[in-house]
């Protein structure tokens, strides 16, 4: 384990701490503009899909599993109406969002899965070629992205 950590590039640790800061900001109640509220979901959706194609290539099965996961989690998030108790102020054109640990947890899960997969790729472990691993990781990335996409859709519904 120590060898894995010592061989990790410095930029990964910088990214980790930046993501911790972004995640911690999600814990606080805040007023935020539409532009700022869309940055995190768009970034997380992009990073998770990039995680799939950068490791497994751009192929129909992994992309489709990612998309299925994205749709399932988006619909689940919409049905749960998360983030709850959010308000849109039409005059200020800002959203009031209650603090929540859910985005922080999702950010950390995406980071650690990406790190885990990166270790597997760098060590060229045989599991990398297992179909269940490839499809499972693709689906999980889609699920995690779907929660971020669902979150922004819930907020956009408030504007109407």
Order of alpha helices (4+ residues) and beta strands (2+ residues): alpha-alpha-beta-alpha-alpha-beta-beta-alpha-alpha
